Amino acid sequence: MKLNALLDIIKLDDKNVGNIKGADGVEIIGITANSREVKSGFVFAALKGVAVDGAKYIPSAVKAGASFILTHKGADVSALTIPYIALDDPREALALICAKYYGAQPETMIAVTGTAGKTSIAAFVRQIWATCGKPSASIGTTGVVSPTRNDYGSLTTPDPVSLHKLLKELHDEGVTHGAMEASSHGLDQHRLDGVKLAAGGFINLGRDHMDYHSTVEHYFNSKMRLFNELLPKGAPAVICADDEWSDKCIAVAKEAGLEVLTTGHKGAFLSLKRLEHERFKQIAEIQHKNVTYRIEFPLAGDFQMSNALVACGLAIATGADAGQAIKALEKLKGAPGRLELVGYSKDQGPCYVDYAHKPEALEHVLQSLRPFTSGKVYCVFGCGGDRDAGKREIMGEIATRLGDVVIVTDDNPRTENAEEIRRQVMVGAVGAIEIGDREDAIFHCVNELQKGDCLVVAGKGHEPGQIVGDKVLPFSDHEVIRRALSENGGSSYGEGIA
């Protein structure tokens, strides 16, 4: 693609700095924000990060053959002899350039935002669409899932280059429907700009990423970019009506001219009229347009039903038959590491893994397990290093208030002192037991489980490693639980206990 065709989306005026002389004849063969990936004919986006300013790598990118530089105002561009533009916010321009360069996307794209539940909702929407005969994919924290791939990922919302390249690949594979997570970081950094969204969803808002956002209001406003900037007027906004931030989200969506569709106990589009717990499933009555559907929902946790209703609403809002979509909830499988049943102890105590690493998520998980537990709820959890330290005491209080036996352990201490992190958690976790080694903590609980008890190991979910210092050491909560169950005389899920 010719450079001048890409630059059509950028207005070069007195507010921007640049030199695009000679752009007409320049052929672009790639885009990157990583100077080590630059080749002849590439666009290099020199972005300012939290720790490093990409502008320092402009000389090496030029030396490697970059044909165009996109950067921020304040970057040293005095020596540049190739076309360049310096903008107040080059991230938005990068996303739009990527969208134009890669072009094709699945024809129906939706995005969901919120603090906890995005991964499950994206996975549920994909499954509902698939049941309705739509070739579909989901993109998020656990990676990319489509009819032809199941690739692990680590970022909730990929960078614009990776995202738009992926969307083209999915389109070329025949995927027509795509569901993706919209994180606050991704929205604030314009990673989703250029994605042609048909609908958006909101599940909840709680404390998270306070190491990035200055206030909860800034966090909320970043989430709201999905509704007041990215969705086209008239598009459906599917909003869980049961969260304390729901009314504010509804107001934002209405102000943006969106079609507001609410779900949940207070929902009007999909109204949850009744929910009963039965062993490890739930019986629900859901009303849509004066028709009430009774379903057997196969997943534990009230929060999973909330997630499923938003997912169902998004599927219906994008063309799925309502009856078929609601019935599809009976076949849903949980996303990896989201209140995922791993196995049973010798006394049939269920053992779960969950990604809950923030206060509201941990609270939801522990509250959701109580109706299914006649004995004690065991909880193993920790807090990550180099992240919001303010949530540690809060999570300790939540764990000991809602759990019966709580083990505080390590969870990705990174460059912080693991013992100090645990100490901060223990301030709020009155009566908890401290076992620093995560494997020892899990084995301890599995061996303690009695009939009627359950265990949830929270914080890591699907993650395959423990981050200590700057190294990722192999570690899987799933694998450790399975080994503990094997030694305990229990069984892994699917080995005969229904």
Protein Blocks (a to p, Z undefined) as FASTA:
>chain_A
ZZklmmmmpccdfkbgcdfehklmpccfbdcfbfklpcehiacdddddfkbcfklmmmmm
mmnopabdcddehiacklpcbdcdddfblmlmmmmmmmmmnopacfbdcddedjbojlmm
mmmmmmmmmmnopacddddfkopadfkbccddfbfbacfklmmmmmmmmmmnopabdcdd
ddfklmmnommgoiacfbdcdfbdcdehklmbmbfklmmmmmmmmmmmmpcghiacdddf
kbfklmmmmmmmmmnopacddedjklmklccfbdcdehjaccddddeehiacddddfbgc
jklmmmmmmmmmmmmmnopafklmmmmmmmpccdehiapafbdcfkopacdddfbfbfkl
mmmmmmmmmmmpcbdcdddddddehiafklmmmmmmmmmmmmmbdcdddehkljacfklm
mmmmmmmmghiacdfblmlmmmmmmmmpcghiacddehjlmafbdcehjbccdddfklmm
mmmmmmnopacehilpZZ
